[in-house]
Amino acid sequence: MQYRILGKTGYKVSTISFGSWAIGGTWGTVDDNESMATLHSALDQGINFFDTADVYGDGRSERLLARLRKERKNDDFKIATKAGRRLDPHVADGYNRKNLTAFVERSLKNLEMESLDLVQLHCPPWEVYYRPEVFGVLDDLVKAGKVRQYGVSVEKVEEALKAIHYPGVATVQIIYNIFRQRPSELFFQQAKLHNVGILARVPLSSGLLTGKMKASTAFEADDHRAFNREGAAFDKGETFSGVEYAIGLQAVEEIRPLVPAGMTMAQFALRWILMDDAVTCAIPGGKRPSQVQDNAAAADFPPLDAATIQAVKSIYDRLIRPQVQDLW
């Protein structure tokens, strides 16, 4: 495993970390015992950073991580959670002192922690980024000892660019993968200038970039890949990176010959992300130990060569860019 410093937090985190959305919900059937085995396996692979949210299974993934803390007391790892999506309706006015404090208190209880390592605003409405008082509340939560560091999870590059101008924002979580390349064009440079850590989320494009899906692949009814392809439940970009499924499958088949011998497609996609040193870590999910083991191994592969990087970009420019470049 390789490690990088997470921006101004100073945390040294594994370049392949763990996203816990899948063990919380909306990814089909999950079993808590298997989820715990997966979390233990992540630690065994050298992963020391876990990303979660208070809405993943209504706190389910947070509570599983609390179990992990108790069962692996001698392991040093960080947990990042998110706040805001519990709001109904999910509107900018809901990001106020009362609600944010309540969300943090609830996550502290779920995680059984006295202070959160990192809390992130969970893809708030764009107006929130133009309300300094919201970030003032986060500053006060840090002063109160409820939160050690804070950041944002964003949908759009422009939101990320705005957020990093608040001096307390230590991290930005953004969709970045072979199918969503725009963040690297300007935002990464600015994040480095502001010493902001970058968490690359949806790194495998909801599983498309594992190379294991087909046109006939069926998803369970409670799996967002079945019900959110057009954004019926939340932002369309969260599912398959906003790429039309059939086009995504075509792109995967064109990428497949570029994967070096001895690598899986998923490992290739993760190694591609880590080619940019502005990225602190990728946070793929996993519901089984074998998935985590496969993902973690991606950190130790040698760099991809320039010809391969250019070939990936050409596929993106031709097939994917027209679908996603101007939307996020």
N, C-alpha and C positions, 0 to 999 in steps of 0.2 A: 504494500500500500504506500502511496505517496501522500504528502501533507502540504498544505498551503495555509498562509495566514489569512483569516477572514476579516480583511479590511481593518478598520480602526478598533474592532473588538479585541484584537490581539489573540483571539482563539486560533490554535493550530488545529486545523480540521482535515479529515481525510478527503482526498479529491473525489473519491466515490463515496457519497454519504447515503443516507436512507430516507426516502420519502414515505410517510406512513398513511397516505390517503387510502391505499388499497386495503390495509388491514382494519380500517375504520368502517368503510362502507362505500356504496355506489360502484363497486367493482365486482359484483356478483357475490356468491357465497364465500364467507370466510369463517375459519374455525380458530378460536382464540388460542387453543393449544398449539396449533400449527403456526399461528402468528408469533407466539412466544418463542418457539423453536427458531423461527426466522430471525427474530430480533437477536437472540443469543448467537446465531450464526454470523450475523452482521458484526457483532463485537469480536468474534473469533477471527474474522477476516481483517481486522484492523480498522473497521469503520468506527468513528468516534463522534459522529454528528448525526442527529436524527431530527427530521422536520415533521411537524404535525400541525394540527389546527383543532380548535375547540368544536368545530362542526363535523369533523370526521367521525361518523358514527355517533354524533351527539356526545362527544367526549370519550368514545370507546378507545380510540388510539392513544389518547393522552393517558388513560388509566392503564393500558397495557405497558406504556413506557414507565409508568410509576412502578409497576410490577418488576420491570427490568432493572430499575434502579435498586430495588430491594434485593433482587436475586443476584445482582452483580455489583455489590457494594464496593468492591476493590477496583472496579474499572472506572477510569476517568473519561466521561463522555459528556457532550453538550446536547441539550434539547432546545429546539426552536419551535415555538407555537405561533398561532395567528389568532387575531381577534377582529371581529366586525361583521362576519357573515351571519351571526345569530340574529341580526337585526331583521325585523319584518314589519314594515317594508325596509329594504336595504337602501337607505337614503343618506345623504351627506349629513343631515341634521342629527342623525342617530349617533354620529361619531362625536359624542360629547363626554364631559368628565364623568358623569354618573354612569353611563353605559360602559365606557372603556374601563373604568375602575372595576365595575362588576364583572366584566369579561375576564380581566386579569385575575381577580380574586377566584373566579370559578376555575380557571386553568391552574392556579396555584393549588387549589384543593384537589383537582383531578390528578395532577402530577405529583402531589404530596411534596411540594417544594416550598421553601420560604422566599425564594426570589427566582424569577424566570431568567434563564440564561439569555434568551433573545425572544422578544415578542414582535410580530410583524402585523401591520395593518393588512387585512386580508382582501386585497383587490377592491379597495373602496371606490365609490363614485369619483369621477375626476374632480369634482368640486372640492373634495377634501384636501387635495394637494395645494389648494389656494386658500386654505384656512390655517394660518400659523398657530391659532389657538389649539388646534388638534395636536400638533407636535409639542406645544407647550404642556399639554396634559401628560404626554409621554415623558417629557423631561421631568415633570413632577413625580411621576411614578418611579423614575430612576432615583430621584432624590429621596423618595420614601423607602427605597430598598425593596420595592416590589418587583422591579425589573432591573436587570444589569445592563442590557443593551436593547436597542430597538431598531427596526427597519420597516420595509414595506414589501409587499408582494403586489406586483402590478400586472395589468393586462397589456398596456401600451408603452412603447418606447418613450413617448412624450411624457407620460406620467413618471417614468423612472428619471428622466432628465430633470424634471421639476423637483422631485423628491430629494435628490442628492444635494440640493442647495440648502436644505435644512441641516445645520451642523450636527444634530444629534442622530441623523440617519446613518447607521453603520453598515447596513446591508440592503441589497435589493434582490428580490427573487423575481426572476423573469423567465418566460418561456424562451428557451434557446436550444435548438437542435438542428439537425441537417435540414429540416423542413421549415425552420424559422430562423433565418440568418440575419435579419435586419439589426438586432441589437449590437452586433459587432461593428457596424458601419460608423457609428458615432458614440453611442452610449458607453461602450466599453472604455474608450479613451477617456471620456469624462469621469467615469467611475474611478479609474486609476488616479486621475488628478485629485479627486476628492477622497482617496483612500477608502473607498467603499467596496465591501466584499460582494461578490456576485454568486448567487445560488441559481444554477441552471435547472429550472423545473420542466416537467414534461419532456425529459431528455430523450425518451424513446418513442415520443409521439403516440402516447396511449397504447403502446405495444406494436404499432405499425413497423417501427424500425428494429424490431426483433427479427423480422423476416419470417415469422411463423404464421402470419395470417393469410387467408385466402378470400376470394370473393364469397365463398360459401360459409365462412366462419360465422357461427351464431353466438350471440351474446345473451346472457340472462336478462330478464326484464328489468331488474334493478341495477343493471350495469349502465353507466352513462354512455358507453359506446353504442348502446342500443337506442337510448332515448334522447340524447343531446347532440346529435350530429348537426342539427340545424339551430342549436342554441335554445331549445325549448325550456331548459331548466336553468342554465347559466351560460356564460359567454361561450359562444361556439368554438372559440380558439382553444378552449381547454380540452376538447375532444378531437383527437387526431390532428392537433395543431391547427384546426380550422381547414384542413385540406380535404377535398372530396375523396372519399374512401377509395374509389376505383383509381383515381389519379395517384394516390399514395401508393397503392399496390404496384402500379406501373413503375413509379420511381424506384421503389424498393428492388424490383427485378433488374433495373438498370444499374443500381448500386451494387448488387450482389457480386458481380465479377470483380469489383474493386477490393473486396475484403481479402486481406492477406491470408495465406494458409495458416491454420492453427487458431484463427480468431472466429468468434461467432459474429453474426450481424450486429447483435446488441453491443458486444464489446467494441466493435468498429465504430458504432454510432457514439458511444461514450468516449472513446479515445479521440474521436474527431472534436468533441466539445472541449476536451482538455488541451487541445493544441493551442488554444488562446490563453495566455497566462493571466489575462484579466479575470477569467473565471476562477473562482475559488474552488468550487466543487459542483458536481452534478448530483442530483438527488433522485435517482430512479427508485421506484417502489418495488415491492416483492411480497408475494404471499406464501412462498415456499423457500426453505433454506437453499435449495439448488439455484434458484433465481438470484439470490443475494451473492452466492459464491461465484456465479458466472459474471455478474456485474462487477464485483469487487476486483476480479482479476484484470479488468480493463485498464486499471491504473498503472499496471506494471509492464504493459506492452511498449515497445519502442515507438517513437514519433512516426506519424504517417508521412510519406514523402510528398514533395511538392506536386508531382504529377497527379497523385491520388487526390490531393486537396483540390486541385484545379478541376479534375473530372467530376468531383462531387458538386462543385460550384456550377459547372455547366449544366448538370442535371437539374439543379435547383433553379437556375435562371430560365431554363426552357419549360419545365413542367410545374414548378411550385410557386415561383415568384409571382406570376400573374394572379394567383389565388390568395396570397397572404400578405404580400409586401406592403400594400397601402392600407391594410385594415388594422394592423397592430404595431 
